[in-house]
Amino acid sequence: MIEVCTLYCFFATEMGKAKLVKFAEFDSFSNTFDASCNLKGQWNNWFNNNNPIVLELACGKGDYTLGLARMNPNINYIGVDIKGNRLWRGAKTALEEGLSNVAFLRIPIDNISEYFATNEVYEIWITFPDPQPQKERKRLSSPKFLKTYREIAQPQALMNVKTDSDLFYEFTLETAQEEKLEVLKNISDVYAMPIVPEVLQIRTYYESIWLGMGRIIKYVQYRLNP
């Protein structure tokens, strides 16, 4: 028992050290920002262009942010999450690949209107978020969050939701209906399509896990404003 405890403590310590290293590296990267960021209304200046800005919320390791950025070099992408050790992976990959149209922002999504100005965001992606089964208001497609997104999004902005969760998928559709939003695409099984659109072929770390478990991937796209 003592040997097992010692081994556990060793691995826990090493994992803690690895996280600290990632946090330090994350803060040193040129494409990463945290709560002290003061680029509200100035993101295009940082990207050094006037290209549209697209957000991936709760982006995790940034797999979708990176995939979209590779696909569309003339669009600027910002991955947003609160977990710096996850964002580290996406930021490091972006730097290694020389993706100049990518940035990562470590903040609570509840506060996102503090970091983007009115009409600054062109489009939003939410990929495989926590469905929050017990906390409807914390779901990222809830009316509470939609109201916040509207404060920073352009009038015709699109929302894209990709999920394995039936609960989150159905809740998103119900909310869109209640808010009188125009649903442009409603795909109940992405990989059952004869031809999967390139933009939906991007697979995140978690999506690969869910697919391996046999889960069905859903996708909804709608206009953010009524």
N, C-alpha and C positions, 0 to 999 in steps of 0.2 A: 504493500500500500504506500509506503514511504517513497519507493522508487517511482511509482505512478504519479504521485503528487509532485515529486521533484521534476519529472519529465514535463508534466502539465505546466508547472510554473516556468520552466525553461522556455517552452514554446510560447507561452503567454507573454513573457518578457521580450522574446525575439520579435513577436508580432507587434508589440507595442513600440519597439525600436523602429521597425520597418515603417509603421504609420508616421512616426515622428519625422523620419527621413523624407517621406512623401510630402508631409505638410510643409517642411522646410523648402523642398524643391518646388512645390506648388507656388509658394509665395515668391519664389525667385524667377519663375517663368515669365516671359514677356507677354504671353497671351492669357494670363489669369488675373482675376480681380476678386475682391472680397467686399465685405460690408463697408469698407472705407472708400469704395469706388465713388468718384465724383464725375462720371461721364454722362450723366443724365442729359439728353439732348445733344450729346457730342460724340455718339458712337461712330457716326460716319467719318468724323475727323480722325478718330483712332484708326479706323480701317483705311483711311486715306482715299476714300472714294464715296460716291453717292448711291451705291448699290442698295437694294432692299435689304432689310434686316429681318431675319427669321429666328425665332426662339425655339429651343427644345427644352421643355420644362420637366423637372425631375429626370434629368438626362442620364444619371448614373455615370457609367464610364464614358459616355459621349459617343457611343457607337453610331447612333442615328445622326447626330450632329456631324460626325466625320464623314459618314456615307453621303449625306446630302451635300456637304461641302466639296467632296471629290466630284460629285455629279454636276454641280452648278458653281463653277468658279466665279461667276459674276453676281453671286448672291452672298451676303455676309451672314454667318451663322453664329449664334451664341447659345451655348449649353448652360443651363441653370440648374443647380442642385445645392444642397446644404452640406453634402459629404465631400470634404476636400480630398480624402484618400481615394475616392472613386474618380473625381474630376481629374486628378493627377494623371491617370492613365490616358484619358482623352487629350489633355493638354500636351502631354509628352509626345504622343503619336502625331499630333498636329504639327509640332515643331520638327520632329524627325522627318516628316513628309513635306515640310515646307508649305503647309497650307496657311496662306496669309489671310484667308477669309473666315477664320475660326477664332473664337474667344470663349472663355469659360468664366462663369460668374458664380461665386459661392455665397449665396444668400438664401433666407427663407422666402419661398415663393409668395407667401402672404404679403410681403413687403415690396413686391416687384415694381409697383408704381413709383417707388422712391428712386428707382435706378434707370427708368426710361421716361421720356417725355411724351406728351400727347402726339399721336400719329407717328411715333418713331418706329413702331413695329409693323411689319408688312404681313407676317403670317406666324402661326404658332403650331407647334407639334407637341403632343403628349403621348409618350410611348411607354406602355407597360407600367403605369403608375400603380401605387398601392391602392386597391379598390376601397379601402376603409369600410369594411362591412358594417361596423358599429357606429361610424361617424360620418353621416351623409354630408354634413357641411364641410368636411375636410377633403372630400373628393374633388379632384382638380378640374372637373367639368361641372361643378355645382354652381348655382346662381351667384353665390358669394364670390367665387373666383372669376366667373364670367364678367361680373361687374368690374372687378379689378383689371382684368385684361382690356376691357373697353377703354379704360383710362389711358392706355398706352398704344392701342392698336389703331390702324387706319380704318376709315369707315367701311371699306369692302374687305377687310381682313378675313382670312380663312382660318378655321380651326381644324386640325387633323388629330384624330384619336385612334391609336392602334393598341389593342389590348387582347389578352387571352381571357379576361374575366367577363363572364356573362353578366354579372351584377353591374360592373362599370359600363359595359356596352349598353345594356338596357337603360340604365340610369341616364347615360349621355343622350340617348335618343328621346327619352321622356322629357328631360330638361329642355332639349332643343324644341320640342313640340310645345311645351308650356311657355317658353320664351318667344314663341312664334319665329323661330330661326329657320332659314332656308337650308335644308339638308341636301347637299349636292351628290354625295356618295354614301351608300349604306351597304357595306359588304359583310355578310354574316360569316363567310369562310374565305379568307383571302387566298389560300392555297388550293381551293377547289376551282378557282377561276381557270378557264382555258389558257389565258395568257395573263400572268401576274405583272402589273405595271412595274417598271424599273424602280420607281420610288418606293414601292412596297416590298421589294425584294431585299432591302437592307435588313439585316438581322442583328438584333442586339444580343448581348450576352444572355440576358434573361429569356429572350424569345427562343433562342436555341435550346435552352433548358425546357421551356414549356412545350416546344414542338417534340422534343425527345420523350416527353411524358404523354404525348398524344393529344394535347390540348388544341382547340381550334382558335385561330387568330382572326379577330374582327377588326374592321376599319370603318370609321365614320368621318366624313368631311362636311362641314357646314359653315355658313357665314356667321361671324361672331356677333354682328349687329342685326337686329330685326329688319 
